[in-house]
Amino acid sequence: MALTVLLALIARRWIGFAAQSPADYSAHGPAFDPRQHLSGPIQCEGVIYGPTGRVASRFVADMHGTWDGAVGTLREDFRYDSGLEQARCWTLHLGNGGDIRALAADVPGEGSGQVSGSSVVLRYNIQLAPSAGGHVLQVTDWMYLMENGTIMNRSQFFKWGIKVAELVATMRPKTGGAAA
């Protein structure tokens, strides 16, 4: 049993979601420019899967990004199917070579990532609200830019090396009409 668990943990590191690297997408287009693609009003819809793989929550979010040179602010206002509302404000710093530093109130320390080709990866810890247990989870967040400007987002959340949740969402420029 212990050998099976060890092999599963080792395999996860070299195959699948965790095995991706920014270099995998460096030659793929369209080029993801956070200053362009995470700017202005953005509509987001997504689902969060629990540890059993079943949908644990659904959400919509209104986002708005602004940039001053290489420093951006991304405001996110989430509405969950439970009625819960949550706000987060990211400060993003773009460095030379596509490096990203990311800060938010519920992110202890600093997130880091990389823009490469059509993708962005961010890795950070997130502090859950006390109502959700207050745990700190390790997050790997991949965003993939599609040809039509939609961003596909997939995130995995870990506690003690065990996947406890996964998020899949779409983000796209918000067009006219009433808010959802």
C-alpha positions in Angstrom: 0.0 0.0 0.0 2.7 2.5 1.0 4.6 1.7 -2.3 1.4 2.4 -4.3 1.0 5.8 -2.6 4.6 6.6 -3.2 4.5 5.7 -6.8 1.3 7.7 -7.3 2.9 10.8 -5.8 6.0 10.4 -7.9 4.0 9.8 -11.1 1.9 13.0 -10.4 5.1 15.0 -10.4 6.1 13.8 -13.9 2.8 13.3 -15.7 -0.4 15.2 -15.9 -1.3 18.6 -14.6 1.6 19.0 -12.2 4.1 18.1 -14.9 3.4 21.1 -17.1 6.0 23.8 -17.4 5.9 27.2 -19.1 8.3 25.9 -21.7 5.6 23.5 -22.9 3.6 26.6 -24.2 6.4 29.0 -25.3 5.9 28.3 -29.0 2.1 28.4 -28.8 0.0 31.4 -29.7 -1.8 33.6 -29.4 0.6 35.4 -27.0 -0.9 35.9 -23.6 -0.2 39.5 -22.5 -1.6 40.1 -19.0 -1.7 43.8 -19.6 -4.1 43.2 -22.5 -5.9 40.0 -21.6 -6.4 40.8 -17.9 -7.5 44.4 -18.5 -10.9 46.0 -18.4 -14.1 44.3 -17.4 -14.0 40.5 -17.4 -16.8 38.0 -17.0 -15.9 34.7 -15.3 -17.9 31.5 -14.7 -16.6 28.4 -13.1 -17.0 25.3 -11.0 -15.1 23.9 -8.0 -14.7 20.2 -7.7 -14.2 18.7 -4.3 -11.8 15.9 -3.4 -14.1 13.2 -4.7 -14.3 14.9 -8.2 -17.9 16.0 -7.8 -19.0 19.6 -8.2 -18.8 21.2 -4.8 -19.6 24.8 -5.9 -20.4 26.9 -8.9 -19.7 30.6 -9.2 -19.8 33.7 -11.4 -17.4 36.6 -11.0 -17.1 40.1 -12.2 -13.4 41.0 -12.6 -11.8 44.3 -13.6 -8.1 44.7 -14.5 -6.1 47.9 -14.7 -2.4 48.4 -15.4 0.2 51.1 -14.9 3.1 49.9 -16.8 4.2 46.6 -15.4 2.0 46.7 -12.3 -1.6 45.6 -12.5 -4.6 45.4 -10.2 -7.1 42.7 -10.8 -10.3 43.0 -8.7 -12.5 39.9 -8.5 -16.1 39.8 -7.1 -17.4 36.2 -6.8 -21.0 35.1 -6.3 -21.3 31.4 -5.4 -24.3 29.2 -5.8 -24.6 29.0 -2.0 -25.3 32.7 -1.9 -21.8 33.5 -0.5 -20.0 36.5 -2.0 -16.3 37.0 -1.9 -14.0 39.8 -3.1 -10.3 39.6 -3.8 -7.9 42.2 -5.2 -4.6 41.0 -6.8 -1.6 43.2 -7.4 0.4 41.7 -10.2 4.0 42.7 -11.0 5.4 41.7 -14.5 9.1 41.3 -14.6 11.6 40.8 -17.4 11.3 37.5 -19.2 7.7 37.0 -18.3 8.1 36.5 -14.6 5.0 37.5 -12.4 4.8 38.3 -8.7 1.2 38.2 -7.3 -0.1 39.6 -4.0 -3.5 39.5 -2.4 -4.9 39.8 1.1 -5.7 36.1 1.5 -2.4 35.0 -0.1 0.2 34.6 2.7 3.5 35.7 1.3 3.8 36.2 -2.4 2.7 34.2 -5.4 5.0 33.7 -8.4 4.6 32.6 -11.9 5.5 32.9 -15.6 3.9 34.1 -18.8 4.9 31.8 -21.7 3.4 31.8 -25.1 -0.4 31.3 -24.8 -0.2 30.5 -21.0 0.3 31.9 -17.6 1.1 29.8 -14.5 0.9 31.1 -10.9 1.8 29.2 -7.8 0.8 30.5 -4.4 -0.7 29.7 -1.0 -4.2 30.8 -0.2 -5.8 31.2 3.2 -9.4 30.0 3.2 -12.0 32.0 5.1 -12.7 30.9 8.7 -16.1 29.7 7.5 -14.3 27.3 5.1 -12.0 26.0 7.8 -9.2 28.7 7.6 -6.8 26.2 6.1 -3.8 27.3 3.9 -3.8 25.5 0.6 -1.1 25.3 -2.0 -2.4 26.4 -5.4 -1.2 25.8 -9.0 -3.2 28.0 -11.4 -2.8 27.7 -15.1 -4.5 30.1 -17.6 -4.6 29.3 -21.3 -5.5 32.0 -23.9 -7.8 30.8 -26.7 -7.9 32.2 -30.2 -11.1 34.1 -29.5 -9.7 35.9 -26.4 -11.4 33.6 -23.9 -9.1 32.4 -21.1 -9.5 28.9 -19.8 -8.4 28.6 -16.2 -7.6 25.4 -14.3 -6.4 25.4 -10.8 -5.6 22.6 -8.3 -5.5 23.0 -4.6 -3.4 20.9 -2.3 -3.1 20.3 1.5 -0.2 18.2 2.7 0.5 17.1 -0.9 -3.0 15.8 -1.4 -5.4 17.3 -3.9 -8.4 18.7 -2.1 -10.1 20.7 -4.9 -9.9 21.7 -8.5 -11.3 24.8 -10.2 -12.2 25.1 -13.9 -13.4 28.5 -15.2 -13.7 30.6 -18.3 -12.8 34.3 -18.4 -13.6 36.6 -21.3 -14.0 40.3 -21.9 -17.3 41.5 -20.6 -19.5 43.0 -23.3 -22.5 45.3 -22.9 -25.7 44.1 -21.2 -26.7 43.7 -17.6 -24.5 42.0 -15.0 -25.3 38.5 -14.1 
